[in-house]
Amino acid sequence: MSAKERFDCWRELIGRTRASEMTSAHADDFRAEMRRLELGPVTLLRSSFPPTRFRRTAAMVRRSDPGVYHLTMPLGGGLSLTRGAEEGTRMFGPGDLYLVDSSHPYDVRAVGVRAGGRREQRTEAVGVDFPVSLLPLPPQRLRGLLGRGFSAREGTCALLSEFLVGLDRQAAVLGPAEAPRLGTVVVDLVAAWLARELDAEAVLPDDARRRALAQSVRAFVRRHLHDPELSPSTIAAAHHVSVSHLHRVFTQQSRDGVTLAAWIRGQRLERARRDLADPALRALPVHAVAARWGIPRASDFSRSFRAVYGLSPREHRQRALAVDVNGEGGA
């Protein structure tokens, strides 16, 4: 593919969900990377590209408006956004997140940083596009939030950003049957974040609130697996809900109906199983591996591990490390 064809291909891929005029000083030798993940009507984009301008004009809006929200989070480099002379230009870098829609003009310019030994500067970003009709919030209520920068390190916004980055990392192993469900979770998290900003959680449908709560609980548990005091009561307190409500929602939102306590136990055992198979941790005693994942009693750990995996933690470690030493499972 020639350099000119690469840029044309890039414009066609972006234009499928983000219709805009795209120009770049690097168009004659354009080198970019993109991963598209279709999640039902939701599209996840992961991209790396040299300085480029994306301009959606008022004339383009009048000609055709697909009614799509565009959420973007820079991972490297930065983006500038102009949405009219009266609003001025805002800059966004790693750790920021912003939302625009296809119903209003915008002018986005990528401001990259040097990366990977390349001569040109590059911007890396993850974004998600979805129909306006999917978001259970009136578009007119969101006007004051469009184009603003929000920290992807705090609150529900952090949960959303963590989920998007995780989806991108798992893109290669996600099955087609999972895609629509994951797209629904993305929209639920966006809705929960925006409703929190508007102090309008009450307007969200019950199903959306339950799905967002379940996802938030999973993220909270993963961050606190090391804490032996982690329990449904501490999780419920952190999310300002009752323990009974937490149990009910979590079980309803689990595909196999697993309880919260069982899911926590499974997560801890799986983390410990991975550590036991890690050659870099071979000197760490088995009981210390269990303790670092919130299981302080060695007897409990051994009994639970054998019940799930069919062998003791020590036997699992010996088998895994023997494979590594023999070179049968190494890279």
DODODREN-130111 format. One line per 8 residues: number of its first residue (from 1); their letters; for each residue x negated, y negated, z of N, C-alpha, C. Coordinates in steps of 0.05 Angstrom, whole numbers, plus 32768, in hexadecimal, padded with zeros to 4 digits. Layout:
NUM	A	X,Y,Z,X,Y,Z,X,Y,Z; ...
//
This chain:
1	MSAKERFD	7FEF,8018,8000,8000,8000,8000,7FEE,7FE7,8000; 7FF4,7FD5,7FEE,7FE3,7FBC,7FEC,7FEA,7FAA,8004; 7FD8,7F96,8007,7FDC,7F82,801D,7FF7,7F74,801A; 7FFD,7F6C,8001,8017,7F5E,7FFC,802E,7F70,8003; 802C,7F8A,7FFC,8041,7F9D,8001,8044,7FA1,801F; 802E,7FA0,802E,8030,7FA4,804B,8040,7F8E,8058; 803C,7F75,804F,804B,7F5F,805B,8068,7F61,8053; 806E,7F68,803A,808A,7F6B,8031,8098,7F81,8041
9	CWRELIGR	8089,7F97,8046,8094,7FAD,8055,809B,7FA4,8072; 8088,7F95,807D,808C,7F8A,8098,80A5,7F79,8099; 80A8,7F67,8086,80BF,7F55,8086,80D9,7F65,8083; 80D8,7F7A,8073,80F1,7F8A,806F,80F8,7F98,8089; 80E4,7FA3,8097,80EA,7FB1,80B0,80F5,7F9E,80C5; 80E8,7F87,80C9,80F2,7F74,80DC,810E,7F6A,80D4; 8111,7F65,80BA,812B,7F59,80B1,8143,7F6B,80B4; 813F,7F85,80BA,8156,7F96,80BD,8167,7F8D,80D5
17	TRASEMTS	815A,7F83,80EA,816A,7F79,8101,8164,7F5C,8108; 814E,7F51,80FD,8147,7F35,8103,8144,7F25,80EA; 815A,7F1E,80DD,8159,7F10,80C3,814E,7EF4,80C7; 8137,7EEF,80BB,812A,7ED5,80BD,8116,7ED2,80A7; 810D,7EBA,80A3,80F7,7EB5,8090,80DD,7EBA,809E; 80CD,7ECC,8093,80B3,7ED3,809F,809C,7ECB,808E; 808A,7EBD,809A,8072,7EB4,808C,8059,7EB9,809E; 8042,7EBD,8091,802A,7EC1,80A0,8012,7EB9,8090
25	AHADDFRA	7FFF,7EAC,809D,7FE6,7EA5,808F,7FD6,7EBE,8088; 7FDE,7ED5,8093,7FD0,7EEE,808E,7FE0,7F00,807A; 7FF3,7EF5,806C,8004,7F05,805A,7FF3,7F13,8045; 7FDD,7F07,803C,7FCD,7F13,8027,7FBD,7F2B,8030; 7FBA,7F2E,804A,7FAC,7F45,8056,7FBA,7F4C,8070; 7FD3,7F53,806F,7FE4,7F56,8087,7FE0,7F72,8093; 7FD9,7F72,80AC,7FD6,7F8C,80BA,7FE6,7F8B,80D4; 7FFB,7F9A,80D5,800D,7F9A,80EC,8015,7FB7,80F2
33	EMRRLELG	801F,7FBB,810A,8029,7FD5,8113,8045,7FD1,811E; 8056,7FE4,8118,8071,7FE2,8123,807C,7FFE,8129; 808B,8000,813F,8099,8019,8145,80B6,8011,8149; 80C8,801D,813B,80E5,8018,813E,80F2,8031,814A; 8102,802C,815F,8110,8042,816C,812E,803B,816B; 813C,804B,815C,8159,8047,815A,8168,8055,8170; 8176,8045,8181,8184,8050,8198,81A2,804B,8193; 81AE,8059,8180,81C9,8053,8179,81C9,8038,816B
41	PVTLLRSS	81DB,8025,8174,81DB,800A,8168,81C6,7FF8,8173; 81B5,8002,8185,81A0,7FF2,8191,8185,7FFA,8184; 8175,7FE6,817E,815B,7FEA,8171,8145,7FE0,8183; 8131,7FF1,8189,811A,7FEA,8198,8103,7FE6,8185; 80F5,7FCF,8187,80DE,7FC9,8175,80C5,7FC6,8186; 80B0,7FD3,817E,8096,7FCF,818A,8082,7FC7,8174; 8076,7FB0,8176,8067,7FA6,815F,804D,7F98,8168; 803A,7F98,8155,8021,7F8A,8158,801B,7F7E,813D
49	FPPTRFRR	8015,7F63,813D,8013,7F55,8123,8003,7F3C,8126; 7FF8,7F32,8110,7FE8,7F19,8111,7FFB,7F01,8112; 7FF1,7EE8,8115,8002,7ED1,8116,8016,7ED0,80FF; 8030,7ECE,8107,8046,7ECF,80F4,805C,7EBC,80FE; 806B,7EB1,80EB,8081,7E9F,80F2,809B,7EAD,80EA; 80AF,7EAC,80FC,80C9,7EB7,80F7,80DE,7EA0,80FA; 80EA,7E99,80E4,80FB,7E81,80E5,8117,7E88,80DA; 812A,7E85,80EC,8146,7E89,80E3,8153,7E6E,80E2
57	TAAMVRRS	815B,7E65,80CA,8165,7E4B,80C6,8183,7E49,80C9; 818D,7E31,80CB,81AA,7E2D,80CD,81B8,7E37,80B4; 81AB,7E34,809D,81B7,7E3D,8084,81B9,7E5C,8084; 81A5,7E6A,808F,81A7,7E87,8091,81BD,7E90,80A3; 81C1,7E81,80B9,81D7,7E87,80CC,81F1,7E84,80BE; 81F4,7E6F,80AE,820E,7E6A,80A0,8213,7E7F,808B; 81FE,7E88,807E,8202,7E9C,8069,820A,7EB7,8074; 81FD,7EBF,808A,8203,7ED9,8095,81FA,7EDA,80B2
65	DPGVYHLT	820C,7EE3,80C3,8206,7EE7,80E0,820E,7F02,80E8; 81FB,7F15,80EC,8202,7F30,80F4,820B,7F32,8111; 8209,7F1D,8121,8211,7F1E,813D,8200,7F30,814D; 81E6,7F29,814F,81D3,7F3A,815D,81C3,7F2A,8171; 81BE,7F36,8189,81AC,7F2A,819D,8190,7F36,8198; 817C,7F24,819B,8160,7F2C,8199,8152,7F26,81B3; 8149,7F3B,81C1,813B,7F38,81DA,811D,7F3F,81D4; 810B,7F2D,81DD,80EF,7F31,81D7,80DE,7F2D,81F0
73	MPLGGGLS	80C9,7F3E,81F2,80B6,7F3C,8208,809A,7F3F,81FD; 8089,7F2A,81FD,806E,7F2D,81F4,805E,7F3F,8208; 804D,7F50,81FD,803C,7F61,820C,801F,7F57,820B; 8019,7F49,81F6,7FFE,7F3E,81F1,8001,7F26,81DE; 7FF0,7F12,81E2,7FF3,7EFA,81D2,800B,7EEA,81DD; 8018,7EDB,81CB,802E,7ECB,81D4,8040,7EC3,81BC; 8057,7EB8,81C3,806B,7EAF,81AF,8075,7E94,81B7; 8079,7E82,81A4,8086,7E69,81A9,80A1,7E69,819C
81	LTRGAEEG	80B5,7E5D,81A9,80D0,7E5E,81A0,80DB,7E41,819F; 80E7,7E3A,8188,80F4,7E20,8185,8111,7E26,817D; 8124,7E1B,818B,8140,7E1F,8185,814F,7E04,8181; 8142,7DF1,8175,814D,7DD7,8171,813D,7DC2,817E; 813D,7DAA,8172,812C,7D94,817B,8133,7D8C,8198; 814C,7D8E,819F,8154,7D86,81BA,814A,7D99,81D0; 8144,7DB2,81C8,813A,7DC5,81DC,811C,7DC6,81DE; 810E,7DBC,81C9,80F1,7DBD,81C9,80E7,7DD9,81C4
89	TRMFGPGD	80CE,7DDD,81C9,80C1,7DF7,81C4,80B8,7E04,81DE; 80BF,7E1E,81E1,80B7,7E2C,81F9,80A2,7E42,81F1; 808F,7E47,8204,807B,7E5B,81FF,8080,7E73,8211; 807B,7E8A,8206,807F,7EA3,8215,8066,7EB5,8212; 805D,7EC0,8228,8046,7ED2,8227,804C,7EEC,8236; 8038,7EFD,8239,803D,7F17,8247,804A,7F12,8263; 805F,7F21,8268,806D,7F1D,8282,8085,7F0C,827F; 808A,7F01,8267,80A2,7EF1,8262,80B5,7F01,8250
97	LYLVDSSH	80CE,7EF9,8251,80E3,7F05,8241,80F7,7EF0,8239; 8101,7EF1,8221,8115,7EDE,8218,8129,7EEA,8205; 8140,7EDE,8203,8157,7EE8,81F3,8160,7ED2,81E0; 8164,7ED9,81C7,8171,7EC7,81B3,8186,7ED7,81A5; 8196,7EC9,8194,81AA,7ED8,8184,81A8,7ECF,8167; 81B5,7EDE,8156,81B4,7ED9,8139,81C8,7EC3,8131; 81D8,7EB9,8144,81EC,7EA4,813E,81E1,7E88,8140; 81C8,7E85,8148,81BB,7E6A,814B,81A0,7E6B,813E
105	PYDVRAVG	8198,7E54,8132,817D,7E53,8125,8167,7E56,813B; 8150,7E60,8132,8139,7E61,8144,8120,7E61,8133; 810A,7E5A,813F,80F0,7E59,8132,80DC,7E65,8146; 80D2,7E7D,8140,80BF,7E8B,8151,80A4,7E8D,8143; 808F,7E86,8152,8074,7E88,8147,8063,7E99,815A; 8056,7EAC,814F,8044,7EBE,815E,8029,7EB1,8162; 8020,7EB0,817B,8006,7EA5,8181,7FF6,7EBC,818E; 7FE5,7EC9,817E,7FD8,7EE1,8187,7FBE,7EDD,8196
113	VRAGGRRE	7FB3,7EF3,819F,7F99,7EF3,81AB,7F88,7F09,819D; 7F6E,7F06,819D,7F5D,7F19,8190,7F5F,7F34,819E; 7F61,7F49,818F,7F65,7F64,819B,7F59,7F79,8189; 7F4E,7F8E,8195,7F45,7FA5,8186,7F2F,7FA0,8172; 7F1F,7F8C,8177,7F09,7F86,8165,7F11,7F79,814B; 7F2B,7F72,8148,7F35,7F66,812F,7F2C,7F48,812F; 7F29,7F3E,8117,7F22,7F22,8114,7F3A,7F10,8119; 7F51,7F18,810F,7F69,7F07,8113,7F74,7F0B,812F
121	QRTEAVGV	7F83,7EF7,8138,7F90,7EF9,8151,7FAB,7F07,814E; 7FB3,7F16,8163,7FCB,7F26,8160,7FDE,7F22,8178; 7FF7,7F27,8172,800C,7F27,8187,8018,7F43,8189; 801C,7F4C,81A1,802A,7F65,81A5,8043,7F60,81B5; 8059,7F6D,81AD,8072,7F68,81BA,8084,7F80,81B9; 8097,7F81,81CC,80AC,7F95,81CA,80C6,7F85,81CA; 80D9,7F8E,81BA,80F2,7F80,81B8,8109,7F94,81B4; 8121,7F8A,81B9,8139,7F9B,81B5,814E,7F89,81A8
129	DFPVSLLP	815C,7F95,8194,8171,7F87,8186,818B,7F98,8189; 81A1,7F8A,818E,81BB,7F99,8190,81D2,7F86,818A; 81E8,7F90,8181,81FF,7F7F,817A,820A,7F70,8192; 8211,7F57,818D,821D,7F46,81A2,8235,7F53,81AF; 8244,7F62,819F,825D,7F6E,81A8,8258,7F83,81BE; 823F,7F8E,81C0,823A,7FA2,81D4,8236,7F97,81F0; 822F,7F7D,81F2,8229,7F72,820C,8243,7F69,8219; 824A,7F74,8231,8263,7F6D,823E,8264,7F52,824C
137	LPPQRLRG	8259,7F3E,823F,8258,7F23,8249,8260,7F10,8232; 8271,7EFD,8237,827A,7EEA,8222,8262,7EDB,8217; 825D,7EDA,81FD,8247,7ECB,81F1,8244,7EAE,81FB; 825B,7EA1,81FE,825A,7E85,8206,824E,7E81,8222; 8250,7E96,8233,8244,7E94,824E,8226,7E96,824D; 821B,7EA1,8237,81FE,7EA6,8236,81EF,7E8F,8228; 81FD,7E7B,821F,81F0,7E66,820F,81D9,7E59,821F; 81DD,7E55,8239,81C9,7E48,8249,81B1,7E59,824E
145	LLGRGFSA	81B3,7E74,8249,819D,7E86,824E,818C,7E8B,8235; 8198,7E87,821D,818A,7E8D,8204,8172,7E7B,8201; 815C,7E88,81FA,8143,7E79,81F5,8133,7E72,820E; 813E,7E78,8225,812F,7E73,823E,811C,7E8A,8244; 8107,7E84,8252,80F4,7E99,825A,80FA,7EA3,8275; 80F8,7EBE,8279,80FD,7ECA,8292,80E6,7EDD,8299; 80E0,7EDF,82B2,80C9,7EF0,82BA,80D2,7F0D,82B9; 80C2,7F1C,82AB,80C7,7F39,82A9,80BB,7F48,82C0
153	REGTCALL	80B2,7F3A,82D5,80A5,7F47,82EC,80B8,7F47,8304; 80D0,7F3C,8302,80E1,7F39,8319,80FD,7F44,8314; 8108,7F50,8329,8124,7F58,832A,812D,7F6A,8313; 8145,7F66,830A,8151,7F77,82F5,8142,7F73,82DA; 8136,7F5C,82D6,8126,7F57,82BF,810E,7F69,82BE; 8102,7F6D,82D5,80EB,7F80,82D7,80F4,7F9C,82D1; 810B,7FA4,82DA,8115,7FBF,82D5,811A,7FC2,82B7; 8125,7FAE,82AA,812A,7FAF,828D,8110,7FB1,827E
161	SEFLVGLD	80FC,7FA1,8285,80E2,7FA1,8276,80D4,7FBC,827A; 80D6,7FC7,8292,80C9,7FE1,8298,80D7,7FF7,8287; 80F1,7FF5,8285,8100,8009,8275,80F9,8008,8258; 80F6,7FEF,824D,80F0,7FEC,8230,80D4,7FF7,822A; 80C1,7FF0,823B,80A5,7FFA,8237,80A4,8018,8239; 80B3,8023,824C,80B4,8040,824F,80C1,804E,8237; 80D6,8042,822C,80E2,804D,8214,80CE,804E,81FD; 80BF,8038,81FA,80AC,8037,81E4,8097,804D,81E8
169	RQAAVLGP	808E,8051,8200,8079,8066,8205,8084,8082,81FF; 809E,8086,8204,80AA,80A0,8200,80B6,80A4,81E5; 80B3,8091,81D3,80C1,8091,81B9,80BC,80AB,81AA; 80A4,80B5,81AB,809D,80CD,819A,80AB,80E6,81A4; 80B3,80E7,81BD,80BF,8100,81C8,80DD,80FE,81CE; 80E9,80E7,81C8,8105,80E4,81CD,8115,80F2,81B7; 8129,8102,81BF,8139,8110,81AC,8150,80FF,81A2; 815B,8105,818A,8171,80F5,817F,818A,80F5,8190
177	AEAPRLGT	818E,810A,819F,81A6,810B,81B0,81A5,80F7,81C7; 818C,80F0,81CF,8188,80DD,81E5,818C,80C0,81DD; 8188,80BA,81C4,8187,809F,81BA,819F,808D,81C2; 81B8,8096,81BC,81CE,8084,81C2,81D1,807E,81E0; 81CB,8093,81F1,81CD,808F,820E,81B8,807A,8217; 81A0,807C,820C,818B,806A,8214,8192,804D,820A; 819E,804B,81F3,81A6,8031,81E9,81BA,8024,81FC; 81CD,8035,8206,81E1,802B,8219,81D3,8021,8232
185	VVVDLVAA	81BF,802F,823C,81B1,8027,8254,81A3,800C,824F; 8197,8009,8238,818A,7FEF,8231,819E,7FD8,8234; 81B5,7FDB,8227,81C9,7FC6,8228,81D3,7FC1,8244; 81D6,7FD7,8254,81DF,7FD4,826F,81CB,7FC4,8280; 81B1,7FC9,827B,819C,7FBB,828A,819B,7F9D,8282; 819E,7F98,8268,819F,7F7C,825F,81B7,7F6E,826B; 81CE,7F7C,826B,81E6,7F70,8277,81E3,7F6A,8295; 81D7,7F7D,82A3,81D3,7F7A,82C0,81C0,7F62,82C5
193	WLARELDA	81AB,7F60,82B5,8198,7F4A,82B8,81A6,7F2F,82B3; 81B4,7F2C,829D,81C1,7F13,8296,81D8,7F0C,82A9; 81E7,7F21,82B2,81FC,7F1B,82C5,81F1,7F11,82E0; 81D9,7F1C,82E7,81CC,7F12,8300,81C4,7EF5,82FD; 81BA,7EEE,82E5,81B2,7ED2,82E0,81CA,7EBF,82E1; 81E1,7ECA,82D9,81F9,7EB9,82D8,820A,7EBB,82F2; 8201,7ECD,8304,8210,7ED2,831D,822C,7EDC,8315; 822C,7EEF,8302,8246,7EF8,82F7,8247,7F16,82F6
201	EAVLPDDA	823B,7F24,830A,823B,7F41,8309,8257,7F4D,8309; 826A,7F3E,8315,8285,7F48,8317,8293,7F4C,82FC; 8289,7F3E,82E7,8296,7F40,82CD,828D,7F58,82BD; 8278,7F66,82C7,826E,7F7D,82B8,8282,7F95,82BC; 8286,7FA5,82A8,8296,7FBD,82AB,828A,7FD0,82C0; 829B,7FDF,82CE,8291,7FF0,82E3,827D,8004,82D8; 8282,800F,82C1,826F,8023,82B6,8254,8017,82B1; 8253,7FFF,82A7,8239,7FF2,82A2,822A,7FED,82BC
209	RRRALAQS	8239,7FE5,82D1,822C,7FE0,82EB,8221,7FFA,82F7; 8230,800F,82F4,8227,8029,82FF,820E,8033,82F0; 820E,8030,82D6,81F7,803A,82C7,81DE,8029,82CE; 81E2,800F,82D0,81CB,7FFE,82D7,81C1,8004,82F4; 81D3,8009,8306,81CC,8010,8321,81BB,802A,8321; 81C5,803E,8313,81B6,8058,8312,819A,8054,8307; 8197,8044,82F2,817D,803F,82E7,816B,8030,82FA; 8176,801D,8308,8167,800E,831C,815E,8020,8333
217	VRAFVRRH	816F,8032,833B,8168,8045,8350,8151,8057,8347; 8152,8061,832F,813C,8072,8325,8122,8064,8325; 8122,804B,831B,810A,803B,831B,80FF,8036,8337; 8111,8030,834A,810A,802B,8366,80FD,8044,8372; 8109,805B,836D,80FE,8074,8378,80E2,8079,836D; 80DE,8075,8353,80C4,807A,8347,80AE,8069,8353; 80B6,8050,835A,80A2,803E,8366,809C,8045,8383; 80AE,8054,8390,80AB,8059,83AD,80A8,8077,83B4
225	LHDPELSP	80A2,8087,83A0,809F,80A4,83A5,808A,80AA,83BA; 8076,8099,83BD,8061,809E,83D0,806A,809A,83ED; 8081,808D,83F1,808A,8086,840C,809A,809E,8418; 8091,80AB,842C,80A0,80C1,8438,80BA,80B8,8444; 80BD,809F,8449,80D6,8094,8455,80EB,808E,8440; 80E4,8092,8426,80F8,808D,8411,810F,80A0,8415; 8127,8095,8415,813F,80A5,841A,8157,8097,840D; 816E,80A5,840A,8185,8098,83FF,818E,807F,840E
233	STIAAAHH	818A,8080,8428,8192,8068,8438,8180,8050,8432; 8166,8054,842F,8155,803D,8429,815A,8034,840D; 815F,8046,83FA,8165,803E,83DF,817F,802F,83DE; 8194,8038,83EC,81AD,802A,83ED,81AA,800E,83F8; 819A,800B,840D,8196,7FF1,8419,8188,7FDE,8406; 8175,7FE9,83F7,8166,7FD8,83E4,8178,7FCE,83CD; 818E,7FDE,83C7,81A0,7FD6,83B1,81BA,7FCB,83BB; 81BC,7FC7,83D5,81D4,7FBA,83E1,81ED,7FC9,83DB
241	VSVSHLHR	81EC,7FE3,83DD,8204,7FF4,83D9,8205,8008,83F0; 821C,8015,83F4,821E,8029,8409,8211,8043,83FF; 8209,8053,8412,81FD,806D,840C,8211,807E,83FC; 822A,807F,8404,823E,808F,83F6,8241,8086,83D9; 8241,806B,83D5,8244,8061,83B9,822B,8068,83A9; 8214,8066,83B5,81FB,806D,83A8,81FB,808A,839F; 8202,809C,83B1,8203,80B9,83AA,8217,80BE,8393; 822F,80B1,8395,8243,80B6,8381,823A,80AD,8365
249	VFTQQSRD	8230,8094,8364,8227,8089,834B,8210,8099,833F; 81FC,809F,834F,81E5,80AD,8345,81EC,80C8,8339; 81FD,80D7,8347,8205,80F2,833E,8215,80EF,8324; 8227,80DC,8323,8238,80D7,830B,8226,80D1,82F3; 8211,80C1,82F7,8200,80B8,82E1,81EA,80CB,82DA; 81E7,80E1,82E8,81D3,80F5,82E2,81DF,8109,82CD; 81D0,810E,82B8,81DA,811F,82A3,81E2,813B,82AD; 81D2,8145,82C0,81D8,8160,82CB,81E5,8160,82E6
257	GVTLAAWI	81EE,8148,82EF,81FB,8146,8309,81E9,814A,8321; 81CF,8147,831E,81BC,814A,8334,81C0,8135,8349; 81BD,813C,8362,81C0,8129,8378,81A7,8118,837A; 81AA,8101,8387,8193,80EF,838B,817C,80FC,839A; 8183,810A,83B0,816E,8117,83C0,815F,812C,83AF; 816D,813B,839F,8161,8150,838F,814F,8143,8379; 8158,812D,836E,8148,811F,835A,812E,8114,8365; 8130,8108,837D,8118,80FE,838A,8104,8115,838F
265	RGQRLERA	810F,812B,8399,80FD,8142,839F,80F0,814C,8385; 8100,814D,836F,80F5,8156,8356,80DF,8143,834B; 80E4,8129,834E,80D0,8116,8345,80B6,8119,8354; 80B8,811D,836E,80A0,8120,837F,8091,8139,8378; 809F,814F,8374,8092,8168,836D,8084,8166,8352; 8091,8159,833F,8085,8157,8325,806C,8146,8325; 806C,8130,8334,8054,811F,8336,803D,8130,8343; 8044,813F,8358,8030,814F,8366,8026,8165,8353
273	RRDLADPA	8037,8171,8344,802F,8186,8331,801A,817B,831D; 801F,8163,8313,800C,8156,8300,7FF2,8151,830D; 7FF3,8147,8326,7FDA,8141,8334,7FC9,815A,8339; 7FD7,816F,8340,7FC8,8188,8346,7FBA,8193,832D; 7FC4,818C,8316,7FB8,8195,82FD,7FA4,8182,82F2; 7F9F,816C,8300,7F8D,8157,82F7,7F70,815E,8301; 7F5D,8163,82EF,7F42,8169,82F7,7F35,8153,8308; 7F3D,813A,8303,7F32,8124,8312,7F3A,8124,832F
281	LRALPVHA	7F4F,8133,8336,7F59,8134,8351,7F54,8150,835E; 7F42,8160,8353,7F3E,817B,835C,7F34,817B,8379; 7F26,8166,8382,7F1B,8165,839D,7F30,815D,83B2; 7F47,8153,83A9,7F5B,814A,83BB,7F6B,8162,83C6; 7F6C,8166,83E0,7F7A,817D,83EB,7F97,817E,83E3; 7FA2,8196,83E1,7FBE,8199,83D9,7FD1,8189,83EA; 7FCC,818A,8405,7FDE,817B,8416,7FDC,815D,8412; 7FC5,8154,840A,7FC2,8137,8404,7FD0,812F,83EA
289	VAARWGIP	7FD0,8141,83D7,7FDF,813C,83BE,7FFD,813A,83C5; 8007,814B,83D6,8023,814A,83DE,8029,8130,83ED; 8017,8129,83FF,801B,8111,840F,801C,80F8,83FE; 800C,80F7,83E9,800B,80DE,83D9,8025,80DB,83C9; 8035,80F0,83C7,804F,80ED,83BA,8066,80F0,83CE; 8060,80E9,83E7,8076,80E7,83FB,807F,8100,8408; 806F,8116,8406,8076,812F,8413,8061,8135,8428; 8064,812C,8441,804F,812F,8455,804C,814B,8460
297	RASDFSRS	8061,815C,845F,805F,8177,846B,8056,818B,8456; 803F,8196,845B,8033,81A9,8447,8045,81C2,8443; 8052,81CB,8459,8063,81E2,8456,807C,81DD,8445; 8088,81C5,8448,809E,81BD,8437,8096,81BC,841A; 807F,81B0,8415,8075,81AD,83FA,8071,81C8,83ED; 8063,81DA,83FB,805D,81F5,83F0,8077,8204,83EA; 808A,8203,83FC,80A3,8212,83F8,80B3,8207,83E0; 80B5,81EC,83DF,80C4,81E0,83C9,80B6,81E4,83AE
305	FRAVYGLS	809C,81E2,83AE,808D,81E5,8395,8091,8201,838A; 808E,8215,839C,8092,8231,8392,80AE,8236,8388; 80C2,822A,8396,80DE,822E,838D,80E3,8223,8371; 80D5,820D,836A,80DA,8200,8350,80C8,820C,833B; 80AF,8210,8341,809B,8218,832C,8093,8235,832C; 809B,8244,8341,8096,8261,8341,807B,8269,834B; 806B,8257,8355,8051,825C,8360,804A,8247,8374; 8036,824C,8385,802E,8239,8399,801F,8222,838D
313	PREHRQRA	801E,820B,839A,800E,81F4,8390,7FF1,81FC,838B; 7FE5,820C,839D,7FC9,8214,8399,7FC6,8225,8380; 7FD8,8238,837C,7FD7,8249,8365,7FDA,8239,834B; 7FEC,8225,834C,7FF0,8214,8334,7FD6,8205,832E; 7FC9,81FA,8342,7FB0,81EB,833E,7F9B,81FD,8333; 7F98,8215,833E,7F83,8227,8335,7F87,822F,8317; 7FA0,8234,8310,7FA5,823B,82F4,7FA0,8224,82E1; 7FAA,820C,82E9,7FA7,81F4,82D8,7F8A,81ED,82D4
321	LAVDVNGE	7F7A,81EE,82EA,7F5E,81E6,82E8,7F4E,81FB,82DA; 7F56,8214,82DC,7F48,822A,82CE,7F4B,8226,82B0; 7F63,821E,82A7,7F68,8219,828B,7F56,8202,8282; 7F54,81ED,8293,7F44,81D6,828B,7F26,81DD,8289; 7F1D,81ED,829C,7F01,81F5,829B,7EFA,8206,8283; 7F0D,8217,827B,7F09,8229,8265,7F0D,821B,824A; 7F16,8202,824B,7F19,81F3,8233,7F32,81F9,8223; 7F44,8208,822F,7F5C,8210,8220,7F72,81FB,8221
329	GGA	7F70,81E9,8234,7F85,81D4,8235,7F79,81B9,8233; 7F5E,81B6,822F,7F52,819C,822D,7F57,818F,8213; 7F4F,8174,8212,7F54,8165,81F9,7F3F,816E,81E5
//
